[in-house]
């Protein structure tokens, strides 16, 4: 079966392991539409190849696994009014669903920076490996967007309100908290990943996913409690409310550095994005499937292209790089329910793209 070729993706078989390498290290392997298509094509080919027992996805370079989607390209598409941004999201979300349903063991090496779309191609897989270098985040509220790639499915299913904290603040979590919250399964030292991959290449199809678990335990390293786990009780108290205004008010009443830092971070985020993200998370908690959440997120993507904060956030982050976005509206109280409602009004389905 031919595999779609892209300059930023390397696809190979090492023994019984199908290996997909992201090769855009200068951009921390940020995903383009060509990369999405190449990964999807490789997964289709590996699924039907009887010689492939497992599939591994990893990122090249020293900085990280994958920093997300190419938001500059999305910005330019939205500004120009081309369909490229919507095509990207449809195919990215279809890939998310493909990974979640993949029949063979799918293993992600989440080494270093793993954010946004990088979470989409890792945390939905069957085996998720972090390292001591992992910095994981869903940082979208900081660029006038919202956590996507199925975040409204997995964030509300994390312990207590930790997923709400992660989704609204966009703050980094380390490997320990990635495991605690459910982004990942196990930590393995980064310098041992090549050795692990060599052993994985010797697994047979008949051994199944259990053999992977046994092998990973051999390489496993222990992790201490992370800051999110340590502050779980505070997070549950503050982020259990269903309005952003109540969350800010509860934070103001909490003593300590963690609460103060959280309040400070939230204050820099797009007010519209905060309200949108919270509603998506609450709606996701009531949803029956990942597919339903992806449908809802895809609809919200289209509306995001019509809002000023999406462009302002990306401008401040990567175009002008002044890190001072001017949100519109600029105050939480000025974001009305009527402003959020259009994000939930369409009916396109991700499953139709597969």
N, C-alpha and C positions, 0 to 999 in steps of 0.2 A: 504494500500500500504506500503510494508516494506521500511524502511529508512536505507540507508547506515550508518554504525556505524563507528565512529572515536573517539579515546580517547580524542582528543582536540576539539570536538564539542559536545555541548549538545542541543538536540532538544526536545521541549515540547510544549504542548498546555496549555495556561493560559486563561481560559474562551474561548472567540472567537479569541484570538490572538495566532498565531503560532510564537514561539520564538526560534531563533537560537542564541546560545551563543558560542563565541569563547573562548576556555579554554586553552590557552597557554600563560599565563600572563608573565612568565619569559622571553619569546621572544617577548613580546608586541604583542602576538597573530599572529605572522608571519605565513603565510599560507603554508601548505604542500599540496601535491597532495591528501592525504587522506582527509584533511579538505575541499578542493575544491569539491571533490566527495560527501562528506557528505552534504555540503550546497546545491549542485545541487539536490541531492536526496530529501532533506527536502523540497525544493521549489516545486519539482514535486508533492510530497505527499500533501503539503498544498494547492496547486492549485486545486486539485481534491477532497479535503475534504470540504463538504458543511458546516461543523461547523466552519471553519476558515474564518474569515472576513478580517483579516489583518495579515501581516507577519512583525516581528520585528527582526532585527539583531543587536547584541551588543557584546562588548568585556568585558571579565572579567579582574580583576586586576586594580591597581591604575594608571598604566602608560599610557594606551591608548586603543583605539579601535582596530587598526591593523596597524603594521609597514610595511606591504607589504608581498611579497613572501619570502620564505626561500632561500635567495641568496647563503648561504653556500651550500645547496643541489644542486643548479643550477651550482655553481662553480665546485663541485665535479663531477657532471654528465658530464659537458663539458670536464674537465680534463681527465676523464676516457673514454670518447667517448661513453657513454651509451645513450639511447634514452630518459632517464627520463626528462631532461630539456625541450626537445621539446614537450613531452607528457604533462608536467606541463603547458606550455604556451598554448597549444591547448585547454586544458580543462579549464584553467583559463579564456581565451578569450571567450570560449563558454558560461561560466557562466556569464561573463560580458554582453553578448548579451541576455541571458535568463533574467537577472535582468532588463535590459532596456525594454524588451517586456513583463514583468510580468503583468498578467491581474488583480491581486488583489493589493490593497495598500501595498507597500513595504516600510518599514520605517527603516532607519539606524540611530542609536545613535552614532554619530561621536565624542565621548567624549575622549579627550586627543589626543595622537599621532595617526594620520591618514595619512598614506603615501603609495605611490606606489599602490600595490595590494589592500591595504585597501581602497584607493579611488575607485578602480574598483568595490568593492562590496558595495559601499555606494552611490557615487555621481550619478550613473546611475539609482538609484531607484527613485520612485515617490515622496517620502518625505525624506528630508535629514536634520537631526537635529544636530547642533553643540552646544557646551557649552563654558563657559568661559575658560575651560581648553584645548580647541582644538588647536593643532599644526598640520597644514596640509601642505603637500609638495609632489611634484613629484621630488625626489632628484637624479634621475638616472644618470644625466650627471656627477655626482660626483663619480660614480663607473664604469665609462666607458661603460655605457649602454644608454638608451634613455627612455623618458616617454612613457609608454605603457598602457595597459588596456583601450584603446579607447581615450587616451590623445590627439592623433592627430585629434580627432573629437571634443572634448569639449574645448581644449585650444584655438583654433582659433575662437571659438564662444563666448569667453569672451569679456568684454568691451575693445574696442581698441586693444592694443597690450599687455594687462596685462597677457594674457595666454602665450604669447611668453616669457615675462619676467619670469613667473613662470616655464615654461618648460626648459628654458636655464639655469637659475640660480640654480634651485632646492631649492630655499630658502623657509623657513617656512612662512606660512601666518596664521594670527589669525582668530578667528571666524567672526569678522566684514568683513575682506577681503574675507573669504570663501563665505560669503553671497553676497558680492558685485560682485565677479567674477562669481558666479553661481555654485560653488561647493556644496553649501548648501542653504537651504530655510529660516531657522529660528534658533535663539539661545534660548536655555532653560537652566536654571541653572542645573548643574550636579546633585545636591542633590535632584532635583525634578523629575528626570527621573523615579525612581521607582514608584512614585505616578502617573505619566503620564501613565506608563505601566499598572498599575492597572485599570485605567479608560479605556484604550484602550481595555482591555480584556472584557469590557462590551459592546463594539460596535457590532452592528448586520451587517450581510452581506448586507442587503438591504439599509443601510445608505450610503454606498459607500465612495469614497475618500473625499467628501465634509465634512463628519462628522469628519474626521481626521483633516482637515484644521481648522474647528471650535474649536476642542479640543486643537490643538496646540496653537492657538491664546490666549487661556485662560492661558497658561503657558509661553508665549513669554516674553523674556526680551530684552530691547533695547540695541543697540550696537552703539558706536561712530564710526566715520570714522577710517579706518585702514590705515597703511602706503602705501599700494598699491593704494588705492583710493586717498589718499592725493597727491601722486606722479604720478597720471594718465597721466597728460600732458607730463611730462618728459619721462615716459615710452613709450608713443605713438610716441614721436619725435625720440627716440633712437632705438626702437625695430621694427620700420616699414620697415627697410631695409631687403633685401633678401640675404644678405651675412653677415657672422659673422664678417668679417674684417670691414665692414662698421659700424656695431653695436659697435665694440670696438672703432673705430675712433670717432663716435658720442659721446660715453660715455666720452672719453677723453676731449671733448670740453665742457662738462656740468659741471657747478660749483656745489658745495654743497656736503653734507655728503652722501645722498642717492646714487648719481651717483658714488661717490668714493667707497662706499661699494659694489655696484653692480659690478663695474669694478674689484674690488679685488676678489669677489666671482667667477666671470666668469673666471678669470685668473687661478683659481685652477682646473677648470673642464677639462675633456678630450677634446682636440681639435676636435678629430673625432666625439665624441658624440655631441658636440655643432653643428657641421655642419650637422650631421645626424638628430638631433632633429629639427633644423630649417627647413630643407627640409620636414620632415614629417609633421610639423605644416602647412607649406605652401601648401603641397599637400592635407592635410586634409581640409583646408579651401575651396578647390575646389570640395571636395567629396560630393556625394549625400546622404550618409548614414553612420551610425556608422559601419555597417557591412563592407563596403569598407575600412574604416580606420583600422579595426581590421585585415582584410586580409593583408593589407600592413605592419602593425606592426608585424604580425606573420612571414611574410617573412623576415623582418629585424632581428627578434629574431634568426633565424637560422644562419644568417650571423654573428651575434654578437658572436656566439660560436667559430667562426674562427678568431676573432680579438684579439690581445694581450691586449688591454685596458680593455676588460671585466674582464679578470682574474687579471690584475694588480690592477684595481679599487677595486675589492672585497678583494684581498689580503691585500691591504693597509687599508681597512675599517674594516674587521672582522676576517681575518686570522692572520696576524701579528700585526694589529692595530697600525701601525706606522704613519698612516694618511699622508704619503708622497708618493703618487703614482708617478711613473715615466712613463708618457704617451709616446706612440709611434704611430705617430710622436708627438713631444713635442711642436711644434709651429703650430699655426693656418695656417700660410702661407704654411706649408708643407703638409697639408691635401688637396689632389687634388680631383677634381670631379670624376676621375676614381676610387679613393678609396671608394667613397660613392656609386657609381653606383651599385655594387653587392647587396647592401641592398634592392634594388628595382627590382631585376631581376627574382624573382620566382613567382609562381601562386597559391599556396595553399590557400584554402578558409576556414575561420572559420565556416561558416554556414554549411559546410558539417559535422562538428563535433557534430551538435546538433540533 
